[in-house]
Amino acid sequence: MAKKNLSKEQKEILLETLRTRFSKNMSRHKNMEWNQIEKKLLENPEKLWSLNEMEITEGEPDVVSIDITSSEILFFDCSPESPKRRSLCYDYQAWNSRKANKPEGNAIDKAAEMGIEILTEEQYRKLQELGKFDLKTSSWVQTPEKIRQMGGAVFCDRRYDTVFLYHNGAESYYAARGFRGCLKI
């Protein structure tokens, strides 16, 4: 697999976008400093490529936490609505099982292509503590293996000022359902 790198110009544009978003949303990452984040990003150019993929699909990635012991930085898609990677089945198995009207792809593989993971339910709920997201859309979240083995998958949204977890057949897809990504650095 070819290395995924950004040009110097792309890197500068992305870093400025991320820096601006970071500064405008300090409530998401209290007691964190941009210089520490930027240094780690510059040490991991493949992670910058993944963040750029999140940005291209209007995910509006932003820092949501730093692990004190490991110094691991977490970026989540923080766009108000599910990013512009929608109308996707949950995974390849679900996509492959469709005989007619196959969507363009699936959430798990798309996330992997981008170098990210889809949020877990716990991460999704943490995101919702930082703001109000998915008021009109919904997002696939990582599905427990037992549910997936029975053909299902789970997704979340926020309605009535409450975060809901729902189920659907993993092969289903909707124009208003996408996925939110997590990038660990």
KELUM-809607 format. One record per residue: residue number from 1; residue in one letter; x, y, z of N, C-alpha, C in turn. Coordinates in Angstrom, 2 decimals. Atoms other than C-alpha are relative to their C-alpha. Example, Ala and Ser with C-alpha at 12.3 -4.5 7.8 and 13.67 -1.06 7.14 Angstrom:
BEGIN
  pos  code      n.X      n.Y      n.Z     ca.X     ca.Y     ca.Z      c.X      c.Y      c.Z
    1     A     0.89    -1.19     0.00    12.30    -4.50     7.80     0.90     1.20     0.00
    2     S    -0.82    -1.19    -0.06    13.67    -1.06     7.14    -0.77     1.09     0.73
This chain:
BEGIN
  pos  code      n.X      n.Y      n.Z     ca.X     ca.Y     ca.Z      c.X      c.Y      c.Z
    1     M     0.84    -1.18     0.00     0.00     0.00     0.00     0.89     1.25     0.00
    2     A    -0.77    -1.24     0.11     1.36     3.41    -0.97    -0.20     0.86     1.24
    3     K     0.09    -0.91    -1.14     2.14     5.88     1.78    -0.93     1.15    -0.34
    4     K     0.98    -1.06     0.22    -0.54     8.48     2.19     0.51     1.27     0.66
    5     N    -0.55    -1.25    -0.49     1.03    11.89     2.53    -0.67     1.19    -0.67
    6     L     0.52    -1.24     0.55    -0.14    15.44     1.99     1.16     0.85    -0.52
    7     S    -1.01    -0.95     0.46     1.74    18.08     0.04     0.23     1.03     1.10
    8     K    -0.31    -1.03    -0.99     3.34    20.90     2.03    -1.17     0.99     0.09
    9     E     1.12    -0.96     0.01     0.51    23.23     0.97    -1.25    -0.59     0.66
   10     Q     1.17     0.66    -0.62    -2.23    20.73     1.92     0.17    -0.08     1.52
   11     K    -0.30     0.12    -1.43    -0.53    20.20     5.29    -0.23     1.34     0.71
   12     E     0.14    -1.33    -0.60    -0.40    23.95     5.99    -1.47     0.41     0.09
   13     I     1.42    -0.35     0.00    -4.05    24.46     5.03    -0.74    -0.80     1.07
   14     L     0.67     0.84    -0.99    -5.19    21.52     7.15     0.35     0.42     1.41
   15     L    -0.41    -0.40    -1.34    -3.15    22.57    10.18    -0.65     1.32     0.42
   16     E     0.66    -1.27    -0.31    -4.57    26.09     9.98    -1.48    -0.22     0.29
   17     T     1.41     0.32    -0.23    -8.11    24.70     9.73    -0.19    -0.63     1.37
   18     L     0.10     0.68    -1.29    -7.55    22.41    12.72     0.30     0.94     1.16
   19     R    -0.38    -0.97    -1.03    -5.86    25.18    14.74    -1.17     0.97     0.27
   20     T     1.13    -0.93    -0.14    -8.77    27.56    14.09    -1.18    -0.68     0.70
   21     R     1.10     0.75    -0.62   -11.38    24.91    15.00     0.30    -0.25     1.48
   22     F    -0.42     0.25    -1.37    -9.42    24.02    18.14    -0.22     1.24     0.86
   23     S     0.13    -1.25    -0.74    -9.35    27.68    19.24    -1.45     0.42     0.20
   24     K     1.42    -0.39    -0.08   -13.06    28.24    18.53    -0.81    -0.91     0.92
   25     N     0.76     1.00    -0.76   -14.13    25.15    20.51     0.75    -0.48     1.24
   26     M    -0.81     0.36    -1.17   -12.06    25.24    23.69    -0.77    -0.82     1.02
   27     S     0.79     0.79    -0.97   -14.94    23.72    25.67     0.13    -1.50    -0.27
   28     R    -0.19     1.43     0.32   -14.21    20.41    23.88     1.30    -0.55     0.56
   29     H    -1.34     0.46    -0.40   -10.63    20.27    25.12     0.64     0.97     0.99
   30     K    -0.51    -0.89    -1.05   -10.14    22.28    28.30     1.38    -0.46     0.44
   31     N    -1.35     0.24    -0.53    -6.58    22.54    29.61     0.92    -0.68    -1.01
   32     M    -0.90     0.54     1.04    -5.06    21.45    26.28     0.56     1.17    -0.79
   33     E    -0.65    -1.04     0.79    -2.64    23.46    24.19     0.24    -0.48    -1.41
   34     W    -0.13     0.35     1.40    -2.51    23.50    20.41     1.43    -0.43    -0.35
   35     N    -1.40     0.31     0.37     1.33    23.43    20.23     0.33    -1.47     0.23
   36     Q    -0.22     1.41    -0.33     1.39    19.99    21.89    -0.66    -0.90    -1.07
   37     I     0.75     0.77     1.01    -1.22    18.70    19.40     0.73     0.07    -1.35
   38     E    -0.64    -0.20     1.30     0.50    20.18    16.35     1.33    -0.76    -0.08
   39     K    -1.28     0.71    -0.01     3.88    18.73    17.36    -0.23    -1.49    -0.28
   40     K     0.28     1.43     0.19     2.39    15.23    17.56    -0.51    -0.27    -1.42
   41     L     0.49     0.16     1.37     0.58    15.71    14.23     1.16     0.01    -1.00
   42     L    -1.12    -0.11     0.93     3.79    16.74    12.47     0.92    -1.22     0.08
   43     E    -0.79     1.23    -0.17     5.50    13.61    13.86    -0.69    -1.20    -0.64
   44     N     0.80     1.10     0.53     2.73    11.46    12.31    -0.72     0.42    -1.29
   45     P     0.60    -0.51     1.23     2.15    12.55     8.68    -1.15    -0.85    -0.54
   46     E     1.10     0.84     0.47    -0.09     9.54     7.92    -1.29     0.32     0.75
   47     K     1.18    -0.42    -0.77    -2.43    10.76    10.67    -0.55     1.31    -0.55
   48     L     0.45    -1.23     0.66    -2.55    14.16     8.99    -0.81    -0.34    -1.24
   49     W     0.75     0.42     1.19    -3.66    12.38     5.82    -1.41    -0.44     0.40
   50     S     1.30     0.46    -0.46    -6.48    10.70     7.76    -0.88     1.17     0.44
   51     L     0.77    -1.19    -0.41    -7.55    14.00     9.32    -0.48     0.77    -1.22
   52     N     0.40    -0.68     1.23    -7.61    15.51     5.84    -1.19    -0.72    -0.65
   53     E     1.13     0.77     0.53    -9.91    12.69     4.69    -1.27     0.30     0.80
   54     M     1.15    -0.36    -0.84   -12.19    13.48     7.65    -0.51     1.40    -0.39
   55     E     0.35    -1.39     0.35   -12.12    17.16     6.67    -0.67     0.06    -1.37
   56     I     0.57     0.01     1.36   -12.84    16.49     2.96    -1.46    -0.44     0.02
   57     T     1.38     0.51    -0.09   -16.01    14.61     3.95    -0.82     0.79     1.02
   58     E     0.71    -0.95    -0.87   -17.06    17.54     6.17    -0.25    -0.53     1.40
   59     G     0.12     0.52    -1.35   -16.47    15.71     9.43     0.38     1.00     1.09
   60     E    -0.45    -1.00    -0.97   -14.92    18.77    11.10     0.71    -0.63     1.19
   61     P    -0.71     0.67    -1.10   -12.42    16.72    13.14     0.56     1.00     1.01
   62     D    -0.52    -0.84    -1.07   -11.44    18.19    16.49     0.48    -0.89     1.14
   63     V    -0.54     0.71    -1.16    -9.51    17.12    19.59    -1.08    -0.09     1.07
   64     V     0.97     0.18    -1.08   -11.77    15.66    22.27     0.64    -0.47     1.30
   65     S    -0.68     0.38    -1.24    -9.22    14.25    24.74     1.46    -0.35    -0.26
   66     I    -1.38     0.46    -0.01    -5.61    13.50    25.57     0.14    -0.90     1.21
   67     D    -0.23     0.93    -1.10    -4.77    10.46    27.67     1.26     0.46     0.74
   68     I    -1.11    -0.52    -0.80    -2.54    11.72    30.48     1.18    -0.97     0.05
   69     T    -1.10     0.96    -0.16    -0.52     8.50    30.83     0.66    -0.35    -1.33
   70     S    -0.58     0.41     1.28    -0.06     7.54    27.16     0.26     1.16    -0.95
   71     S    -0.06    -1.18     0.86    -0.27    11.06    25.66    -0.74    -0.21    -1.32
   72     E     0.77     0.26     1.22    -2.67     9.59    23.07    -1.06     1.09    -0.16
   73     I     0.96    -1.06     0.32    -4.73    12.31    21.38    -1.13    -0.63    -0.79
   74     L     1.17     0.48     0.72    -8.28    11.56    20.22    -0.66     1.15    -0.76
   75     F     0.79    -0.90     0.84    -9.91    13.40    17.32    -1.29    -0.72    -0.34
   76     F     1.29     0.51     0.44   -13.63    12.86    16.64    -0.53     0.92    -1.08
   77     D     0.78    -0.85     0.91   -15.80    14.09    13.79    -0.96     0.81     0.86
   78     C     0.83    -0.87    -0.82   -17.51    17.09    15.39    -0.95     0.86    -0.83
   79     S     0.96    -0.74     0.83   -19.71    18.27    12.50    -1.38    -0.10     0.66
   80     P     1.34     0.04    -0.63   -23.24    19.19    13.65    -0.82    -1.22    -0.42
   81     E     0.72     1.17     0.51   -24.75    16.45    11.45     1.02    -1.04    -0.46
   82     S    -0.88     1.08     0.45   -23.30    13.11    10.36     0.75     0.44    -1.25
   83     P    -0.80    -0.44     1.15   -20.44    13.75     7.89    -0.54    -0.52    -1.34
   84     K     0.45     0.32     1.36   -20.94    13.51     4.12     0.59    -1.32    -0.50
   85     R    -0.32     1.38     0.37   -20.21     9.79     4.05    -1.18    -0.82     0.47
   86     R     1.28     0.58    -0.39   -23.74     8.48     4.14    -0.46    -1.01    -1.03
   87     S     0.58     1.02     0.89   -25.99     5.93     2.44     0.93    -1.20    -0.12
   88     L    -0.93     1.13    -0.07   -23.65     3.14     3.51    -0.58    -1.09     0.89
   89     C     0.30     1.12    -0.88   -24.40    -0.34     4.85     1.00     0.03     1.15
   90     Y    -0.90     0.02    -1.15   -22.70    -1.18     8.13     1.38    -0.54    -0.37
   91     D    -1.29     0.60     0.32   -19.96    -3.52     6.83    -0.06    -0.75    -1.33
   92     Y    -0.08     0.67     1.30   -18.81    -5.51     3.80    -0.97    -1.18    -0.09
   93     Q     0.89     1.15    -0.01   -20.76    -8.63     4.77    -1.44     0.45    -0.29
   94     A     1.36    -0.52     0.23   -23.98    -6.57     4.88    -0.14     0.50    -1.44
   95     W     0.03    -0.53     1.37   -23.15    -4.81     1.60    -0.07    -1.15    -1.00
   96     N    -0.07     1.14     0.91   -22.34    -8.11    -0.09    -1.29    -0.81     0.00
   97     S     1.25     0.78    -0.09   -25.62    -9.68     1.10    -1.14     0.63    -0.80
   98     R     1.07    -0.67     0.76   -27.69    -7.11    -0.79     0.03    -0.49    -1.44
   99     K     0.09     0.47     1.39   -28.89    -8.48    -4.12    -0.38     1.13    -0.94
  100     A     0.45    -1.12     0.84   -30.46    -5.25    -5.40     0.23     1.31     0.75
  101     N    -0.14    -1.34    -0.57   -29.97    -1.53    -4.84     1.15     0.11     1.00
  102     K    -1.16    -0.08    -0.88   -26.51    -1.87    -3.35     0.44     1.45     0.13
  103     P    -0.54    -1.35    -0.17   -25.21     1.34    -1.84     1.44     0.05    -0.52
  104     E    -1.36    -0.20     0.48   -21.84     2.77    -2.80     1.04    -0.80     0.79
  105     G    -0.98     0.71    -0.82   -20.10     1.01     0.08    -0.53    -0.25     1.40
  106     N     0.39     0.27    -1.39   -20.07     0.36     3.81     0.87     0.81     0.95
  107     A    -0.64    -0.89    -0.98   -19.11     2.30     6.91     1.34    -0.54     0.51
  108     I    -1.23     0.56    -0.58   -16.47    -0.07     8.33     1.16     0.10    -0.99
  109     D    -1.08    -0.08     1.00   -14.46    -0.30     5.09     0.37     1.43    -0.34
  110     K    -0.27    -1.40     0.30   -14.80     3.42     4.36     0.87     0.61     1.10
  111     A    -0.81    -0.49    -1.12   -13.46     4.22     7.83     1.44    -0.52    -0.10
  112     A    -1.34     0.61     0.12   -10.55     1.80     7.33     0.80     0.66    -1.14
  113     E    -0.68    -0.68     1.13    -9.74     3.40     3.94     0.52     1.37     0.42
  114     M    -0.38    -1.33    -0.48    -9.56     6.74     5.74     1.03    -0.06     1.13
  115     G    -0.96     0.15    -1.09    -7.30     5.33     8.48    -0.60     0.35     1.36
  116     I     0.69    -0.32    -1.24    -9.91     5.87    11.21    -0.89    -1.17     0.41
  117     E     0.99     0.98    -0.44   -12.43     3.82    13.21    -1.30     0.72     0.22
  118     I     1.26    -0.64    -0.34   -16.11     4.46    13.64    -0.11     0.04     1.52
  119     L     0.13    -0.16    -1.44   -17.09     5.65    17.10    -0.69    -1.20     0.64
  120     T     0.73     0.96    -0.81   -18.12     3.22    19.78    -1.21     0.74     0.58
  121     E     1.14    -0.66    -0.66   -21.41     3.88    21.59     0.51     0.91     1.12
  122     E    -0.55    -0.80    -1.10   -19.39     5.11    24.58     0.62     1.30    -0.52
  123     Q    -0.60    -1.20     0.58   -17.40     7.53    22.40    -1.07     0.95    -0.54
  124     Y     1.09    -0.82     0.53   -20.59     8.73    20.72    -0.68     0.77     1.14
  125     R     0.63    -0.67    -1.15   -22.13     9.51    24.11     0.93     1.06     0.59
  126     K    -0.97    -1.00    -0.46   -18.93    11.32    25.15    -0.06     1.23    -0.91
  127     L     0.12    -1.10     0.95   -19.17    13.42    21.99    -1.23     0.84     0.32
  128     Q     1.25    -0.71    -0.27   -22.76    14.32    22.85     0.06     0.82     1.29
  129     E    -0.21    -0.82    -1.19   -21.55    15.67    26.21     0.67     1.32    -0.35
  130     L    -0.74    -1.18     0.44   -19.51    18.22    24.25    -0.84     0.95    -0.85
  131     G     0.87    -0.82     0.84   -22.42    19.58    22.20    -1.22    -0.80    -0.41
  132     K     1.19     0.69     0.51   -25.57    18.63    20.34     0.27    -0.37    -1.46
  133     F    -0.36     0.52     1.31   -24.87    16.44    17.32    -1.09    -0.94    -0.51
  134     D     0.96     0.91     0.65   -27.02    14.47    14.85    -1.44     0.28     0.42
  135     L     1.39    -0.37    -0.29   -30.25    16.38    15.45    -0.93    -0.35    -1.16
  136     K     0.80     0.34     1.18   -31.41    15.53    11.90     0.51    -1.26    -0.68
  137     T    -0.62     1.16     0.62   -29.10    12.65    10.96     0.25    -1.06     1.07
  138     S    -0.40     1.04    -0.95   -27.86     9.43    12.58     1.34    -0.55    -0.44
  139     S    -1.34     0.51     0.28   -24.51     7.66    12.75     0.13    -1.45     0.47
  140     W    -0.34     1.37    -0.40   -23.55     3.98    12.70     1.04     0.09     1.12
  141     V    -1.04     0.14    -1.02   -21.53     3.03    15.80     0.45    -1.45     0.01
  142     Q    -0.51     1.37    -0.03   -19.42    -0.05    16.44    -1.04    -0.91     0.66
  143     T     1.04     0.92    -0.42   -21.77    -2.98    16.85     0.58    -1.19     0.75
  144     P    -0.45     1.21    -0.71   -21.34    -5.73    19.45    -0.07    -1.23    -0.91
  145     E    -0.11     1.17     0.87   -20.33    -9.00    17.77    -1.27    -0.87     0.03
  146     K     1.20     0.84    -0.10   -23.39   -10.88    19.05    -1.13     0.56    -0.86
  147     I     1.04    -0.64     0.82   -25.76    -8.38    17.41     0.34    -0.15    -1.48
  148     R    -0.41     0.08     1.41   -23.73    -8.40    14.21    -0.18    -1.42    -0.54
  149     Q     0.16     1.40     0.43   -23.77   -12.24    14.06    -1.45    -0.33    -0.32
  150     M     1.42     0.23     0.26   -27.56   -12.08    14.07    -0.54     0.90    -1.11
  151     G     0.40    -0.81     1.15   -27.59    -9.67    11.12    -0.30     1.46     0.29
  152     G     0.32    -1.36    -0.37   -28.06    -6.44    13.03     1.22     0.90     0.11
  153     A    -1.03    -1.01    -0.26   -26.09    -3.26    13.54    -0.69     1.13     0.77
  154     V     0.57    -1.06    -0.82   -26.56    -0.25    15.82     0.47     1.37    -0.45
  155     F    -0.31    -1.38     0.33   -26.64     3.48    15.30    -0.59     0.90     1.08
  156     C     0.46    -0.96    -1.01   -27.22     6.58    17.41    -0.40     1.32    -0.65
  157     D     0.29    -1.38     0.34   -28.71    10.04    17.14    -0.45     0.73     1.25
  158     R     0.48    -0.79    -1.13   -29.94    12.83    19.37    -1.34     0.60    -0.39
  159     R     1.34    -0.54     0.19   -33.65    13.64    19.56    -0.56     0.31     1.38
  160     Y     0.65    -0.35    -1.28   -35.71    15.29    22.30     1.02     0.20     1.11
  161     D    -1.10    -0.26    -0.93   -32.45    16.32    23.97     0.48    -1.26     0.72
  162     T    -0.41     1.29    -0.53   -31.67    12.63    24.51     0.77    -0.76    -1.07
  163     V    -0.76     0.83     0.93   -29.09    10.33    22.89    -0.64    -1.38    -0.02
  164     F     0.65     1.30     0.16   -30.73     7.20    21.50     0.93    -0.96    -0.72
  165     L    -0.66     1.10     0.69   -29.21     3.87    20.48    -1.10    -0.84    -0.63
  166     Y     1.00     0.77     0.73   -31.19     1.98    17.84     0.67    -1.18    -0.69
  167     H    -0.49     1.12     0.78   -30.86    -1.17    15.77    -0.65     0.03    -1.37
  168     N     0.50     0.15     1.36   -31.36    -1.96    12.11     0.69    -1.22    -0.58
  169     G    -0.76     1.01     0.73   -30.43    -4.68     9.68     1.28     0.65    -0.50
  170     A    -1.29    -0.57     0.39   -26.75    -4.15     8.90     0.05     0.36    -1.47
  171     E     0.00    -0.28     1.44   -27.56    -4.13     5.17    -0.80     1.25    -0.35
  172     S     0.80    -1.20     0.28   -29.85    -1.10     5.52     0.90     1.21    -0.21
  173     Y    -0.72    -1.26     0.17   -28.75     2.34     4.43    -1.01     1.10    -0.27
  174     Y     0.90    -1.15     0.13   -30.32     5.78     4.48     0.82     1.24    -0.33
  175     A    -0.68    -1.24     0.39   -29.43     9.17     3.05     0.41     0.84     1.22
  176     A    -0.28    -0.78    -1.20   -29.44    10.63     6.57     0.86    -0.76     1.01
  177     R    -0.84     0.76    -0.94   -27.26     7.92     8.17     1.40    -0.17    -0.56
  178     G    -1.40     0.17     0.36   -23.50     8.00     8.02     0.76    -0.61     1.15
  179     F    -0.77     0.43    -1.17   -20.75     7.42    10.54     0.95     1.11     0.40
  180     R    -0.98    -0.96    -0.56   -18.50     9.49    12.75     1.27    -0.77     0.32
  181     G    -1.28     0.66    -0.19   -14.84     8.70    12.96     0.75     0.43     1.23
  182     C    -0.94    -0.25    -1.10   -12.24     8.51    15.68     1.40    -0.25    -0.54
  183     L    -1.41     0.17     0.37    -8.55     9.04    15.02     0.83     0.13     1.27
  184     K    -0.89     0.00    -1.17    -6.01     8.16    17.71     1.42     0.28    -0.46
  185     I    -1.38    -0.34     0.35    -2.57     9.71    17.61     0.85    -0.12     1.26
